Each structure stands twice: as structure tokens, then as C-alpha cells.
Amino acid sequence: MSLEDIRVVVDAGESSPYQADALSGNAPVLLRELAEHVRQLMAAGEPTAIDLNALPLTPADLDWLKATLGEGEISVTLHSDGESTLAETACPGVWWVTHHNESGHVVSRFIEVAFVPELVKAHPEDVKTGLEYLESLIFDLS
Amino acid sequence: MQGPLIDTLARRGVTRRTFFKYCATLASLMALPPSAGRAMAEAMAAAPAASRRPSVIWLPFQECTGCTESITRSHSPSIEGLIFDAISLDYQETLMAAAGHQAEEALHHAMKENEGKYLLIVDGSIPLGLDGAYSCIAGKTNLEALKEAAKGAAAIVAMGSCAAFGGIPKANPNPTGAVSVSDIIKDKPIINIPGCPPIPVVMTGVLAHYLTFGTVPELDKLGRPKAFYGETIHDRCYRRPFYDQGKFAKTFDDEGARKGWCLFELGCKGPVTYNACATVKWNAGTSWPVESGHGCLGCSEPDFWDGGGFYRALSRPADPLKMAATAAAVGAAAGVAITFANRAKKSSAKAAHETVTLADLEK
């Protein structure tokens, strides 16, 4: 008997485990929390983040939240250990952050309230290394 | 190794951003506030790698090395494995280069040098039968070794179900008299990280927590970190809606099984098992037992091996010891019949057996 002889049946429809999925009503209150965080950012320059995986949100809630916050002008893609996207929403200063692992699964999700998310900025130490590299490039010219 | 951890990471191609991303995710998994991710990243990145890294001693007792296998195959070996660069792993029989007298010397040197400060990791249970003769290292019983190493430890991590609860060695009839670490050591903080094996990120997460904050994470009544063992498999299971709708797979190849219905009636121990498999998953987030179509065995719970059968549904009385004598006799007769049936099956399987070649697998 070879592998082909084993019949494989794939059932479509009715199989989604998320069929009972619906809005839980937990998402709208997050807008008020975000507003408070944005006020804090303006007043004291204090960035904050909300861990979406830590909240009882259904996939439908997340979709609603994402759609409601909308899309802004800028989005940043980080290619390291899987892709991460940091996208500004229609509310400047509010960023939708999704981290994927190497196999493309979402590993964590945040809403960050910041002028620029910390992850986007280059760290001074890295800039120093960058300068050394740049100098080596210049050295190679001569 | 010299310089802060982050330099070592950079040399291995792990950028600062990758590391910060890892810490943010780790904090999220551990149910810590998002700001803790940053604190963790900064504390660990700046950890002086060369001078005084916290000493960790890992003692293997009556175990199968599965826990070490699991932790060394964590899904981002480049980062999670490198958490080990923030510590000084002074003794780990499977991973260390030294052997024999040198290994023993390293162990005793580390214990003396870091008295009262080192973290002791134990995997495997401790046999008490025959005065502990069932498992000895360097002429010492596991009991002696544990007591000696525990004396100077700041905290103890019982890695895996064997160290945490006795595990498979302790299963009926427990021929070696195996017990857990907490059965013996009563005067030190003990973190139980059960699982057979535990999830890699749970192990590294607890280590990262200890390194960053210098404290033991919040534990439940069985000594497990609440961040990872706070909820049952069942409560976080993606097949839970089917349980609520009363849709169950009755056999492993029926319509329900194909449609991914709840495996409760096939013996899934999800409802009584506290672990993070349903959210963290296994093998780089690929899948986990229930997603692969098999019920949870409950490996992170005490005495999971003696739960009365992996394929018996929870609601049925499942204690084999309470079986009446007559039932046992009937059972024995049935057993004989099944043995004959199996023997027939075995020979027919043998006749039909085809060797799988490499070419078959590559088809």
C-alpha cells in the first residue's frame, strides 16, 4: 500500500472553529482608554502601549477595532525574526503593531501610543556601529 | 564572552530590534504590562556578560533528557537559546564539555563561589527506594546531591513533570520510590515548570523573569508560574465552541474528527490541565496536540500517567484501582481476546508491510 491509497477527505464549510465568533463588546471601551493615553502623550510626552493579546478580544473585535481606527499615512515594516508591521492609524500617534514569527504566525499584537514607536528609532549604539561601517566604506574608496 | 549581552547577540546576527521584539512578545506571553518588555530588554541587553553573570546549576536526576531537548530546540534558537548567555551555566551534564572529575570540580566550585546566590535547576525525579541506589552520580545518590546543592541555592526551578510532581518514574507502581523536589526541599522557593516536556518559551520566560527582576514570578497553589499555568487548555482551546455546542468526535476517523470537533469524548484532559499549549503552541508555533487531532494527555498535571487511560473521557469514573474483582476478571478475559486479535493484526500487518524508502518520502 502506498501513501496515495489512503483516502484523504477535506471537509469544507461548517468546519471553522470560529463560527461562534462575534463581537464581545470589549473593543469600544478601548477607544476611551486610547484617548486618555493620547492626552498623556501630548501633556507629558509619555508613550504607552496596550497589549491586545492580554485582553479578552475575539478576532471580530480586533477587526472592528482595526477598521474603526483606520489607516494612517505611514507604516513601517521590520524584517527581523519574522515580519513586524507598525502602522499609524487614522489617529496620528496611535500605532497598530503586529509581530509575526518566522513561520508567519502572529506572536504578539499591541496598540502603541507614541510620536514614533521606540522600535522604529535607531539606537545610538547601533548608529555608532553604522558610522564605523560608513567609515570603512570611505576607506575602501581610496 | 565579553561585553554586554547585546554585543554577543549582534555578533551572531541578532539585532537590537529583534531582541526588543522578542522581549515584547515574551512580556505579552507572561501577561506582564507592555512596559515590562522594555525593562526586560534593557536589563538583559546591558547584563554584564563577562564578570558576574548569575550562576545556574542544572542537575539531572531520574529523567529522560527530554526537558533539555525541548529547551535547546526552542523556536528562536538564536535568541531564546542566548538567554543562556546572560547566565553562567556552570553545570549541565548533557551540554557541558567537561566530564568526570572536571565536571564534579566545576559543580563544587560553582556552589562554593556563588553560595546563597545560584539558581538550581533540577530535571528528573528523586528515587528514595533502596536508599536511593536507583540513580547515582559520582557515587552520590540523587537525594544527597539535591540536598547538598539546594543548601546554597537562592531558588530552585523544578523543570518538567518529574522534578515538579514525580512524573513518569512515580507512576504506579513507582518501583524506585520516586518523589518530587518539593517533597524533599521545604526551605527554599521552588518554581515548578511541569510538562512532559515543558514548553521552551515557558522555561526561558521564567529564567528571563528571574534575571530581569531577580524575583520568583507569581505562582499558583502547585507552585507553577501563573503567567503560563493560569488557565486550562480547555478554556483557551480553539475547539471550545464545539464543546459548547455539544459537537464531539466519537472516534479518530469519524465525521466529527474530520471536521475538527471537540475531542473530549476521546479522552482529552484539556478541562483539568493547566498549561499554555493552546496559546503558545509547539514547534515554532506550528501546532499543538489538539490542533493535530489528538486530545490533551494532561502532562503538566500531577500523576497524569495514572489518570485511568488517555482515551477515556473525563466524566467517566476512571480509577483503575476501584475496579471490582469481577470486572477485573471480565477485563482480563477481554484482554486475552484483544491480545489474540492484535496478534492476528500484527501478522497481517507484517505480510502487507512495505519498506518506506527515501524516494517515497520525497514524493
Interface residues (C-beta under 8 A of the other chain):
Chain A: M1 S2 L3 V9 V10 D11 E14 S15 P17 Y18 Q19 A20 D21 T48 A49 I50 D51 N53 A54 L78 S80 D81 S84 H99 N101 E102 S103 H105 V107 S108 F110 E118 L119 H123 E125 D126 T129
Chain B: I6 A10 V14 T15 R16 R17 T18 F20 K21 Y22 A24 T25 A27 S28 L29 A31 P33 P34 S35 R38 H75 S76 S78 I79 Y238 R239 P241 F242 D244 Q245 E255 R258 K259 G260 K281 A284 G285 T286 A352 E354 D360 K363
